Amino acid sequence: MQTGFMMLRKPMPVARSIHWEPVGWSGPGIRAPVMDVPLFITQGALREAMRHLRSDPEQELMGFLLGNLFECTDTGSRYVVMTSALRTGHVITEEEPVQIPEEEWLGMQLELRRRRAGLMGWYHSAPFAGSRPARLDLETHRERFHEPWQTGLVIATAGPEPTGGFFRLTPSDPGNGLFIPFDELVDDDGLLPGGRKRTLIDWSNYRTEQEVETDRTERRPHLPPAPRPAGGRRTSPAAGGTAVDPTAPLPLLPVMLPEPMDLDETPAMPGPDGRRIRSAVLGLFLVGAAAAGGGWWWWTQRNGPEPPPGISTDVLPSAGGAARVARRAATGPATTGPIDSTGLASGANAVTGADSLGRAGAPGSTGAGGTMTDTLGGALTPNATPNAAPNAAPNVQTAVARPAPSADPRVARFDTMADSLEQAIRNFGNRSSDFAVKRLSCRGLGVGYRGADDAYMSLAATHRDARTAIDGARDARFRRLSSLMDNVNASFDSTKCPRP
């Protein structure tokens, strides 16, 4: 199904692309029928797919590749350009005869209508990639994709070297398929002096004749096997060389978010020679006063009474946050936003409907039955009306819509990591606002992005470990946070800032 599909006419973008061919790919009568429609993929689409597969390298994840079919204005030949990747929450298992379930297929069709894009193929991760596509990959492709130019992508997450490849069915024998050549469309900042180009491809089973430079700032989904010490046992220096079980999981470290004061990159100008001592004393005094004021503000936010209307408490969530949420649900202050299913406040003003990034919404959008978008675009639904009776007993669980605490340590760790990711996403949203008005540099925005990315990686690992223990509400929370991370990635990429 090609919802929103429309063929466009443009010259073939060969000048800004890197041509890749499978190693050892040759043979009479193969190239012409398979490559009747050349394949181009943007580096943005490659990044989206690799970040998705990197979120849980030990599982076989799956998504779709979107783009359009073009006709070259110079030669009249057709070619495919893949421009974006669409993530799914599906995990492929060995028991499935077809790797794309019906619900994911229907959800993809709805997204195609919304984006007005064409379905160019699909992608998934696998432990290994051989010299030819796997039999199950070919059966899935033949079942779901009926156009000869639609393409599959497999990226290996294990093995001694990174491997991957694009594949299509052989026109003369639909039961078989093979890896095909493709062109990587380079971003503007990837066009280097001297005709060199920066690439995201590091697969050992593909080669190019062009002069390229590997992009080391992008983390790959491939996880090479960790070297084991002699004897196959891991030792702990802190324990005096005591043997440790090599299969035991490594402990998860808490996510540390830097304060904004760490990002002030403007150096202080030295004063005149005769005033250096007084300037230093004055500077120390001001720093001490600022630190004392910040400490007092933080302490009152955590332990003080409810702040007056108009003062936001969403930047640093406190231990008493649930009680404040309950009081807000009962009294309905005019300057606070609705609370979504994960406890995140939208930071919206009830009169103007503007969110915490300064985007204006419809007036009165926080009224009963209204909806609002959070910091990164997720839809939020208010749980309490502003006109609720002041003396009504608030239901904290209904207002916050957060699952009850669990005695299972794995589930408790998932809740902790989810809270850390929510705070990291909110932190990135605040930094995006400062960056938009030039109050923050690319370095400061990159620190916020790296904190959110690390928090998501920790949450994904925790979700995998607790998959059999978490309930439907927590699984839905993980899917929502994954969607918000897609928005974080898209927002950071749109700034053209270098990767941290």
C-alpha positions as CSV (number, residue, x, y, z in Angstrom):
1,M,0.0,0.0,0.0
2,Q,1.4,3.4,-1.0
3,T,-0.7,5.9,0.8
4,G,0.2,9.5,-0.2
5,F,2.6,8.1,-2.8
6,M,3.4,10.4,-5.7
7,M,6.3,10.2,-8.2
8,L,8.5,13.3,-8.3
9,R,10.9,14.5,-10.9
10,K,14.4,15.6,-9.9
11,P,18.0,14.9,-11.2
12,M,19.6,11.9,-9.6
13,P,21.7,13.2,-6.6
14,V,24.9,11.3,-7.5
15,A,27.3,14.2,-6.9
16,R,26.6,14.4,-3.1
17,S,26.3,10.6,-2.5
18,I,28.7,7.8,-1.6
19,H,28.2,4.6,-3.7
20,W,28.5,1.3,-1.7
21,E,28.7,-2.2,-3.2
22,P,28.7,-5.5,-1.4
23,V,32.1,-7.2,-1.1
24,G,32.4,-9.9,-3.8
25,W,29.2,-8.8,-5.5
26,S,29.4,-9.7,-9.1
27,G,27.9,-12.0,-11.7
28,P,26.4,-11.9,-15.2
29,G,22.7,-11.1,-15.4
30,I,22.4,-9.9,-11.8
31,R,23.1,-6.2,-11.6
32,A,20.8,-5.0,-14.5
33,P,17.5,-6.6,-13.3
34,V,18.1,-5.9,-9.6
35,M,19.3,-2.3,-9.9
36,D,16.7,-1.1,-12.5
37,V,15.7,1.3,-9.7
38,P,18.8,2.6,-7.9
39,L,18.5,3.1,-4.1
40,F,19.5,6.3,-2.2
41,I,19.2,6.8,1.5
42,T,19.8,10.0,3.5
43,Q,22.1,10.0,6.5
44,G,19.2,11.3,8.6
45,A,17.2,8.1,7.9
46,L,20.3,6.0,8.6
47,R,20.7,7.8,12.0
48,E,17.1,7.3,12.9
49,A,17.3,3.5,12.2
50,M,20.6,3.1,14.0
51,R,19.5,4.9,17.1
52,H,16.4,2.7,17.2
53,L,18.4,-0.5,16.9
54,R,21.0,0.8,19.4
55,S,18.3,1.3,22.1
56,D,18.2,-2.5,22.8
57,P,21.0,-4.3,20.9
58,E,20.1,-7.6,22.5
59,Q,16.6,-7.7,20.9
60,E,15.7,-7.9,17.3
61,L,13.9,-4.5,16.7
62,M,11.9,-3.6,13.6
63,G,10.8,-0.4,11.8
64,F,9.8,0.9,8.3
65,L,11.7,3.1,5.8
66,L,9.8,6.0,4.2
67,G,10.5,8.2,1.2
68,N,9.5,8.6,-2.4
69,L,10.0,7.3,-5.9
70,F,11.6,9.8,-8.3
71,E,12.1,10.1,-12.0
72,C,15.4,11.6,-13.2
73,T,14.9,14.6,-15.4
74,D,18.1,13.9,-17.2
75,T,17.8,10.2,-18.1
76,G,14.1,9.5,-17.4
77,S,15.0,6.5,-15.2
78,R,13.4,5.9,-11.8
79,Y,15.2,5.9,-8.4
80,V,14.2,5.6,-4.8
81,V,15.2,8.0,-2.0
82,M,14.6,6.9,1.6
83,T,14.3,10.0,3.8
84,S,13.1,8.9,7.2
85,A,12.7,5.8,9.5
86,L,9.5,4.9,11.4
87,R,10.1,3.1,14.6
88,T,7.8,0.4,16.0
89,G,7.6,-1.2,19.4
90,H,7.6,-4.7,18.0
91,V,10.3,-7.2,19.0
92,I,10.9,-10.0,16.5
93,T,10.9,-13.6,18.0
94,E,12.0,-16.9,16.5
95,E,8.5,-18.3,16.7
96,E,6.9,-15.8,14.2
97,P,6.6,-17.0,10.6
98,V,6.2,-13.4,9.4
99,Q,8.2,-10.8,11.3
100,I,5.8,-7.8,10.7
101,P,2.6,-8.4,12.7
102,E,-0.8,-7.1,11.4
103,E,-1.2,-4.4,14.1
104,E,2.2,-2.8,13.2
105,W,1.4,-3.0,9.5
106,L,-1.9,-1.1,10.0
107,G,-0.3,1.5,12.3
108,M,2.3,2.1,9.6
109,Q,-0.4,2.7,7.0
110,L,-2.0,5.4,9.2
111,E,1.4,7.1,9.7
112,L,1.9,7.1,5.9
113,R,-1.4,9.0,5.5
114,R,-0.3,11.5,8.1
115,R,3.1,12.1,6.6
116,R,2.0,11.8,3.0
117,A,5.0,9.7,2.3
118,G,5.6,6.4,0.4
119,L,6.6,3.1,1.9
120,M,10.1,2.3,0.5
121,G,10.9,-0.7,2.7
122,W,11.7,-1.9,6.2
123,Y,14.6,-2.5,8.6
124,H,15.4,-4.7,11.5
125,S,18.4,-5.8,13.6
126,A,19.8,-9.3,13.8
127,P,22.7,-10.9,15.7
128,F,24.6,-11.6,12.4
129,A,24.3,-10.8,8.7
130,G,25.6,-13.4,6.2
131,S,26.6,-13.2,2.6
132,R,23.0,-13.4,1.6
133,P,19.7,-12.4,3.2
134,A,18.2,-14.8,5.7
135,R,15.4,-17.1,4.5
136,L,12.9,-15.6,7.0
137,D,13.8,-12.0,5.9
138,L,13.0,-13.0,2.3
139,E,9.7,-14.6,3.2
140,T,8.6,-11.6,5.2
141,H,9.6,-9.2,2.4
142,R,7.7,-11.3,-0.2
143,E,4.6,-11.4,2.0
144,R,4.4,-7.7,2.8
145,F,6.3,-5.8,0.0
146,H,5.1,-6.3,-3.6
147,E,7.0,-3.6,-5.5
148,P,10.3,-4.6,-7.0
149,W,12.0,-1.4,-5.8
150,Q,11.0,-1.8,-2.2
151,T,14.0,-2.8,-0.1
152,G,14.9,-4.4,3.2
153,L,17.7,-3.4,5.5
154,V,19.3,-5.7,8.1
155,I,22.0,-4.4,10.6
156,A,24.0,-6.9,12.7
157,T,24.4,-6.1,16.4
158,A,26.9,-8.8,17.3
159,G,29.9,-10.5,15.7
160,P,33.6,-9.6,15.5
161,E,32.9,-6.8,12.9
162,P,30.0,-4.6,12.1
163,T,28.0,-5.8,9.1
164,G,24.7,-5.0,7.4
165,G,23.1,-4.6,4.0
166,F,20.2,-3.6,1.8
167,F,18.4,-6.5,0.0
168,R,15.8,-7.0,-2.6
169,L,14.1,-10.1,-4.1
170,T,15.6,-11.4,-7.4
171,P,13.1,-10.6,-10.2
172,S,13.8,-13.8,-12.0
173,D,13.4,-15.9,-8.9
174,P,11.1,-14.3,-6.2
175,G,12.0,-17.0,-3.8
176,N,15.6,-15.7,-3.6
177,G,17.2,-12.4,-2.9
178,L,20.6,-10.8,-2.5
179,F,22.3,-7.7,-1.0
180,I,22.4,-4.8,-3.4
181,P,24.5,-1.7,-4.0
182,F,23.1,1.6,-2.6
183,D,24.1,5.3,-2.4
184,E,24.4,7.2,0.9
185,L,23.2,10.8,0.6
186,V,25.7,12.9,2.6
187,D,24.5,15.8,4.9
188,D,25.8,19.4,4.2
189,D,28.3,19.2,7.0
190,G,29.6,15.8,5.7
191,L,31.0,17.3,2.5
192,L,34.7,17.8,3.5
193,P,37.4,19.7,1.7
194,G,39.2,18.0,-1.1
195,G,36.2,16.0,-2.2
196,R,36.1,13.7,0.8
197,K,32.8,12.8,2.4
198,R,31.9,11.8,5.9
199,T,30.0,8.4,6.1
200,L,27.9,6.6,8.7
201,I,28.6,3.2,7.1
202,D,31.3,1.0,8.7
203,W,30.0,-2.4,7.5
204,S,32.9,-4.8,6.6
205,N,30.8,-6.5,3.9
206,Y,30.5,-3.3,1.8
207,R,33.1,-1.3,0.0
208,T,33.4,2.0,-1.9
209,E,36.0,3.5,-4.3
210,Q,35.5,7.0,-3.0
211,E,37.6,8.8,-0.4
212,V,35.5,8.8,2.8
213,E,35.9,9.5,6.5
214,T,34.0,7.6,9.1
215,D,31.8,9.6,11.5
216,R,33.1,8.7,14.9
217,T,30.6,10.8,16.8
218,E,27.6,8.5,15.9
219,R,27.3,5.5,18.2
220,R,26.6,2.3,16.3
221,P,24.2,-0.5,17.2
222,H,27.0,-3.1,16.8
223,L,28.3,-4.4,20.1
224,P,31.6,-6.3,19.6
225,P,32.2,-9.1,22.2
226,A,34.0,-7.9,25.3
227,P,37.4,-9.4,25.8
228,R,37.5,-11.9,28.7
229,P,40.5,-12.3,31.0
230,A,42.3,-15.6,31.2
231,G,40.2,-18.4,32.7
232,G,36.9,-16.8,31.6
233,R,36.4,-15.1,35.0
234,R,36.1,-11.4,35.7
235,T,37.9,-10.1,38.7
236,S,37.2,-7.1,40.8
237,P,40.2,-5.0,41.8
238,A,38.2,-3.4,44.6
239,A,37.6,-6.8,46.1
240,G,41.3,-7.8,46.0
241,G,41.0,-9.9,42.9
242,T,38.0,-11.9,44.0
243,A,36.3,-13.8,41.1
244,V,33.0,-12.4,40.0
245,D,30.3,-14.2,38.0
246,P,30.8,-13.0,34.4
247,T,27.1,-13.5,33.6
248,A,26.0,-11.0,36.4
249,P,24.6,-7.8,34.9
250,L,26.6,-4.6,35.5
251,P,25.0,-2.1,37.9
252,L,23.1,0.8,36.4
253,L,24.6,4.2,37.3
254,P,22.2,7.1,38.1
255,V,21.8,9.8,35.5
256,M,23.6,12.9,36.6
257,L,22.2,16.1,35.1
258,P,24.4,19.2,35.1
259,E,23.1,22.5,36.4
260,P,22.8,25.4,34.0
261,M,25.6,27.3,35.8
262,D,28.1,24.7,34.5
263,L,27.4,25.9,30.9
264,D,28.4,29.5,31.2
265,E,31.1,29.8,28.6
266,T,31.6,33.5,28.8
267,P,35.0,34.1,30.6
268,A,35.2,36.9,33.1
269,M,37.3,39.9,31.9
270,P,40.2,40.7,34.2
271,G,40.0,44.1,35.9
272,P,42.7,46.8,35.8
273,D,45.9,45.9,37.6
274,G,45.2,48.1,40.6
275,R,41.7,46.6,41.2
276,R,42.3,42.9,40.7
277,I,42.2,42.1,44.4
278,R,39.0,44.0,45.0
279,S,37.5,42.4,41.9
280,A,38.4,38.9,43.1
281,V,36.9,39.6,46.6
282,L,33.7,41.0,45.0
283,G,33.5,38.0,42.6
284,L,33.8,35.5,45.5
285,F,31.2,37.3,47.4
286,L,28.8,37.3,44.5
287,V,29.4,33.6,43.8
288,G,28.8,32.8,47.5
289,A,25.6,34.9,47.5
290,A,24.3,33.2,44.3
291,A,25.1,29.7,45.7
292,A,23.3,30.5,49.0
293,G,20.3,31.9,47.1
294,G,20.2,28.9,44.9
295,G,20.4,26.5,47.8
296,W,17.7,28.3,49.7
297,W,15.4,28.2,46.6
298,W,16.1,24.5,46.1
299,W,15.4,23.8,49.8
300,T,12.1,25.6,49.7
301,Q,11.0,23.9,46.6
302,R,11.7,20.5,48.2
303,N,10.4,21.1,51.7
304,G,8.6,24.4,51.8
305,P,4.9,25.1,51.5
306,E,3.0,25.4,48.2
307,P,4.3,28.3,46.2
308,P,2.0,31.2,45.3
309,P,0.2,31.1,41.9
310,G,2.4,32.0,39.0
311,I,5.6,30.3,40.2
312,S,6.5,27.1,38.4
313,T,7.9,24.1,40.4
314,D,8.4,21.8,37.5
315,V,12.1,22.4,37.0
316,L,13.2,20.5,40.1
317,P,10.7,17.9,41.1
318,S,10.6,17.3,44.9
319,A,9.7,14.6,47.3
320,G,6.5,16.5,48.0
321,G,5.6,16.8,44.3
322,A,2.7,14.3,44.5
323,A,1.0,16.3,47.3
324,R,1.4,19.5,45.3
325,V,-0.1,17.8,42.2
326,A,-3.1,16.8,44.3
327,R,-3.6,20.3,45.6
328,R,-3.4,21.7,42.1
329,A,-6.0,19.1,40.9
330,A,-8.3,20.3,43.7
331,T,-7.9,24.0,43.5
332,G,-7.2,24.3,39.8
333,P,-4.7,27.3,39.7
334,A,-4.9,29.3,36.6
335,T,-1.2,29.2,35.9
336,T,-0.4,25.5,36.0
337,G,-0.7,23.0,33.2
338,P,-2.3,19.6,33.2
339,I,-0.6,16.5,34.4
340,D,-0.1,13.7,31.8
341,S,0.0,10.0,32.4
342,T,3.6,9.9,33.5
343,G,3.3,12.9,36.0
344,L,5.0,15.4,33.6
345,A,3.6,18.9,33.8
346,S,3.1,20.6,30.5
347,G,4.0,24.0,32.0
348,A,1.1,25.6,30.1
349,N,-0.7,28.8,31.0
350,A,-4.4,28.3,31.3
351,V,-5.2,31.7,29.7
352,T,-2.8,31.7,26.7
353,G,-2.3,28.0,26.3
354,A,1.5,28.5,25.7
355,D,3.7,25.6,26.7
356,S,7.2,25.7,28.3
357,L,8.9,26.2,25.0
358,G,6.9,29.4,24.3
359,R,4.6,27.8,21.7
360,A,1.2,29.5,21.7
361,G,-1.9,27.3,22.0
362,A,-5.6,27.9,21.8
363,P,-7.0,30.1,24.5
364,G,-8.6,28.2,27.3
365,S,-6.9,25.0,26.1
366,T,-6.6,23.6,29.6
367,G,-10.3,23.6,30.2
368,A,-12.4,20.5,30.7
369,G,-11.9,18.0,27.9
370,G,-9.2,20.0,26.2
371,T,-5.8,18.7,25.2
372,M,-2.3,20.2,25.1
373,T,1.1,19.3,23.9
374,D,4.0,18.9,26.3
375,T,7.6,20.2,25.9
376,L,8.4,17.9,23.0
377,G,5.1,17.5,21.3
378,G,3.4,14.6,23.1
379,A,-0.3,15.0,23.6
380,L,-1.4,15.6,27.2
381,T,-5.0,15.4,28.6
382,P,-6.0,17.3,31.7
383,N,-7.3,15.2,34.5
384,A,-9.0,18.0,36.5
385,T,-11.1,21.0,35.5
386,P,-10.1,24.5,36.7
387,N,-13.6,24.9,38.1
388,A,-13.5,21.9,40.4
389,A,-14.9,22.4,43.9
390,P,-12.2,23.7,46.2
391,N,-13.2,21.4,49.0
392,A,-13.3,18.3,46.8
393,A,-11.0,15.5,47.9
394,P,-8.3,15.1,45.2
395,N,-7.5,11.7,43.9
396,V,-3.7,11.7,43.5
397,Q,-3.6,8.5,41.6
398,T,-6.1,9.8,39.0
399,A,-4.4,13.2,38.7
400,V,-0.9,11.7,38.3
401,A,-2.0,8.5,36.5
402,R,1.2,6.7,37.6
403,P,1.3,3.0,38.5
404,A,1.5,2.1,42.1
405,P,5.0,1.3,43.6
406,S,6.0,-2.3,43.1
407,A,7.9,-4.6,45.5
408,D,9.7,-6.2,42.6
409,P,13.2,-4.6,42.5
410,R,13.3,-4.8,38.7
411,V,10.1,-2.8,38.4
412,A,11.2,-0.3,41.0
413,R,14.4,0.2,39.1
414,F,12.3,0.8,35.9
415,D,10.2,3.4,37.7
416,T,13.4,5.2,38.9
417,M,15.0,5.2,35.4
418,A,11.7,6.4,33.8
419,D,11.6,9.3,36.3
420,S,15.2,10.1,35.4
421,L,14.4,10.1,31.7
422,E,11.4,12.4,32.2
423,Q,13.5,14.9,34.1
424,A,16.2,14.6,31.4
425,I,13.7,15.3,28.6
426,R,12.3,18.3,30.5
427,N,15.9,19.5,31.0
428,F,16.5,19.3,27.2
429,G,13.2,21.2,26.6
430,N,14.3,24.0,28.8
431,R,17.7,24.2,27.1
432,S,16.0,24.2,23.7
433,S,14.1,27.3,24.8
434,D,17.3,29.0,25.8
435,F,19.0,27.9,22.7
436,A,16.2,29.3,20.5
437,V,16.7,32.8,21.9
438,K,20.5,32.5,21.8
439,R,20.9,32.3,25.6
440,L,22.7,28.9,25.3
441,S,25.4,27.6,22.9
442,C,25.5,24.3,21.0
443,R,27.7,22.9,23.7
444,G,25.1,23.6,26.4
445,L,22.3,22.1,24.3
446,G,24.5,19.0,23.5
447,V,25.0,18.4,27.3
448,G,21.2,18.3,27.7
449,Y,20.8,16.0,24.7
450,R,23.5,13.6,25.9
451,G,21.8,13.4,29.4
452,A,18.5,12.5,27.8
453,D,20.1,10.0,25.4
454,D,22.0,8.3,28.3
455,A,18.9,8.2,30.4
456,Y,17.0,6.5,27.5
457,M,19.7,3.9,27.0
458,S,19.5,3.1,30.8
459,L,15.7,2.9,30.7
460,A,15.8,0.6,27.6
461,A,18.1,-1.8,29.3
462,T,16.0,-1.8,32.5
463,H,12.8,-2.3,30.4
464,R,14.4,-5.3,28.7
465,D,15.4,-6.9,32.1
466,A,12.0,-6.3,33.6
467,R,10.0,-7.2,30.5
468,T,8.2,-10.2,32.1
469,A,7.4,-8.3,35.3
470,I,6.1,-4.9,34.2
471,D,2.4,-4.3,33.6
472,G,0.6,-2.7,30.7
473,A,0.7,0.8,32.2
474,R,4.5,0.8,32.6
475,D,4.9,-0.7,29.1
476,A,2.7,2.1,27.8
477,R,4.9,4.6,29.7
478,F,8.0,3.2,28.0
479,R,6.4,3.5,24.6
480,R,5.5,7.2,25.3
481,L,9.0,8.0,26.5
482,S,10.4,6.4,23.4
483,S,8.2,8.6,21.3
484,L,9.3,11.7,23.2
485,M,13.0,10.6,22.6
486,D,12.2,10.6,18.8
487,N,11.1,14.2,19.2
488,V,14.3,15.0,21.2
489,N,16.5,13.5,18.4
490,A,14.6,15.4,15.7
491,S,14.7,18.6,17.6
492,F,18.5,18.3,18.2
493,D,19.2,17.4,14.6
494,S,17.3,20.5,13.4
495,T,19.7,22.7,15.2
496,K,22.7,21.4,13.1
497,C,24.8,21.4,16.3
498,P,27.6,18.8,16.4
499,R,27.0,15.6,18.3
500,P,28.4,15.6,21.8
